[in-house]
Amino acid sequence: MDGEPLDQAGGPLDVRAVVAGIRREAKDGFLLEEVPWDRFPEGVRVRENMERLRSGDAVRGSLGMLIGLCANDMRAAVAPTVPFLIRIGTDPEAGHRAEALAVTAEVARMQHQGVCTRADMLRFRGDDEWFLEVTGYLQNWSVQAARDAIAADTDLILPLLDDHDPEVRIAAAYALAAASARAQNILSAFHARLLAEHDPAVRAGLVLAIAQLARAHQDSRTLVGLVPVGWTPVRVVMRRVSG
């Protein structure tokens, strides 16, 4: 972008607008050609990886490439993959479902250059806190685009909290915790699952997801009530994680 990034808000270089504009039919049909990948750094490579992912070729490598871009602080071109990755994660016939959902969750979180305090891990930056990716693109927009995409497809992800695969349940909670909207619906689903969940790792993931949702939406009510009586470790972890 040449000049002030905010001059591009809502325009063709605003990844939030691009992701919001992807038709439902394009998401469901995996119509990658409808997404203007080349507007964003590494977009062409991302589309090529998504095509391989859809065909079933080198799935793990393709997902690894997307995670690598996030790790290298280049999320802009990865954000448009979120609606498609969600559909891979919800497809019972697809492989690497948990990994696809994990990538979805990673795109929707801020990068902290390898150093992340407990407080920062559970915080999204506001519009007045600009954070640039290594390419110079506004990371706030990349993260917001992914969070909005998760919120738009919340109804697809919520049933995965009851999936037979514990890794999918963990990844679904991790992704839903980053949603930009529908916090109360998601929170209710988290608590319902927490009451029924027997896997320790999944329970821990749900507790952290509840804490992150509370912090992101400034909802202190999630830290009291709604937690099974006698689950003292859960109460302690929730309070500590929430700061």
Salt bridges, closest charged atoms under 4 A:
ASP14 OD2 - ARG16 NH2 2.75
GLU25 OE1 - ARG23 NH1 3.35
ASP28 OD2 - ARG24 NE 3.49
ASP28 OD1 - ARG87 NE 2.70
GLU34 OE2 - ARG23 NH2 2.62
GLU42 OE1 - ARG45 NH1 2.84
GLU51 OE2 - ARG47 NE 2.90
ASP73 OD1 - ARG75 NH1 3.67
GLU99 OE2 - ARG60 NH2 3.81
GLU99 OE2 - HIS96 ND1 3.52
ASP120 OD1 - ARG123 NH2 3.47
GLU129 OE1 - ARG123 NH1 3.12
ASP153 OD1 - ARG24 NH1 3.84
ASP153 OD2 - ARG87 NH1 2.82
ASP155 OD1 - ARG182 NH1 2.89
ASP162 OD1 - ARG193 NH1 2.87
ASP163 OD1 - ARG97 NH2 2.73
ASP163 OD2 - HIS164 NE2 3.95
GLU197 OE1 - ARG169 NE 2.85
GLU197 OE1 - ARG193 NE 3.00
ASP219 OD1 - ARG221 NE 3.20
